Amino acid sequence: MGMQSATVRLLMKSVASTNVMTTNTTQIAIDATELVLAWQAHRRAPAHAAAAAAYAAARLRVAGLFPIMLGFLLGTATGTIAYVGIGSWGLLLPVAIMYGVFAWASAWRGAR
C-alpha cells in the first residue's frame, strides 16, 4: 500500500489518491447504518418530511459508494481466485501492470 501511495503521490500528482479503500469501507458502513435507521424512521412516519429527506440523502450516499465497493470486492475476489488457482505466478500480472504504469508515468513526466 505504501508503494501504491508513493507511486501516485510522486509520479501522478494530478491524480486523486488511490488508496482510500479503508475510508470508503468505513464510510459505506456508516452510510448503510444511517440508511437502515432512516428507512425505519421513514416507514414509521411516511408523511414526515424530515424523515423522507434523511432517507433520500442516505440512499444517495450509499448509491454513490456502491460501485466503488463492488469494484473493490470483485478485484479482491479475482486476485484471490488467481492466486489460489495459479499460485505465485498470479502475481506477475499485477507486477507487470505496476511496471507499465511506472514506465508510462516516467515517459509522461519526461515529456513535460
C-alpha positions in Angstrom: 0.0 0.0 0.0 2.9 2.3 0.7 4.3 1.7 -2.7 1.0 2.4 -4.3 0.7 5.6 -2.3 4.2 6.7 -3.2 3.6 6.0 -6.9 0.5 8.1 -7.0 2.0 10.9 -4.9 5.3 11.1 -6.8 4.6 10.1 -10.4 0.9 11.0 -10.9 0.5 14.2 -8.9 -2.7 15.4 -10.7 -4.5 12.0 -10.0 -6.6 11.5 -6.9 -5.4 9.2 -4.2 -6.0 5.6 -5.0 -5.5 4.1 -1.5 -8.6 5.3 0.2 -10.5 2.0 0.5 -10.2 2.0 4.3 -12.0 5.3 4.3 -14.6 4.1 1.7 -15.2 0.9 3.7 -15.8 2.8 6.9 -18.0 5.4 5.1 -20.2 2.8 3.4 -20.7 1.0 6.8 -21.7 4.4 8.4 -24.0 5.2 5.4 -25.6 1.8 5.4 -26.3 2.1 9.1 -27.8 5.5 8.5 -29.8 4.2 5.6 -31.4 1.5 7.8 -32.2 3.9 10.6 -33.6 6.5 8.1 -35.6 3.7 6.4 -37.1 2.7 9.8 -38.0 6.3 10.7 -39.5 6.9 7.2 -41.5 3.7 7.5 -42.9 4.7 10.9 -43.8 8.2 9.7 -44.1 8.3 5.9 -45.6 11.7 5.9 -42.8 13.3 7.9 -40.8 15.5 5.5 -37.5 15.3 7.5 -37.6 11.5 7.7 -38.2 11.3 3.9 -35.4 13.7 3.3 -33.0 11.8 5.5 -33.9 8.6 3.8 -33.4 10.0 0.3 -30.0 11.5 1.3 -28.8 8.2 2.8 -29.9 6.3 -0.3 -27.9 8.7 -2.5 -24.7 8.4 -0.3 -24.9 4.6 -0.4 -25.6 4.6 -4.2 -22.5 6.8 -4.7 -20.2 4.4 -2.9 -21.7 1.1 -4.0 -20.0 0.9 -7.4 -16.6 1.6 -5.8 -17.1 -1.1 -3.2 -18.4 -3.5 -5.8 -15.3 -3.0 -7.9 -13.1 -3.4 -4.9 -14.8 -6.7 -3.9 -14.6 -8.0 -7.5 -11.0 -7.1 -7.8 -10.2 -8.7 -4.4 -12.1 -11.9 -5.3 -10.4 -12.1 -8.8 -7.0 -11.7 -7.2 -7.7 -14.4 -4.6 -9.0 -16.8 -7.2 -6.0 -16.2 -9.4 -3.6 -16.7 -6.6 -5.3 -19.9 -5.4 -5.6 -21.2 -9.0 -2.1 -20.5 -10.3 -0.1 -19.6 -7.2 2.7 -17.1 -7.2 2.5 -16.8 -11.0 -0.7 -14.9 -10.4 1.4 -12.0 -9.1 3.1 -11.5 -12.4 0.2 -9.6 -14.0 -0.1 -7.0 -11.2 3.7 -6.5 -11.2 3.7 -6.1 -15.0 0.9 -3.6 -14.7 2.7 -1.7 -12.0 5.9 -1.5 -14.1 3.8 -0.5 -17.1 2.4 2.4 -15.0 5.9 3.3 -13.9 7.1 3.4 -17.5 4.1 5.4 -18.6 4.4 7.9 -15.8 8.2 8.3 -16.3 7.7 8.9 -20.0 4.8 11.3 -19.4 6.8 13.1 -16.7 9.9 13.4 -19.0 7.7 14.8 -21.8 6.5 17.7 -19.7 
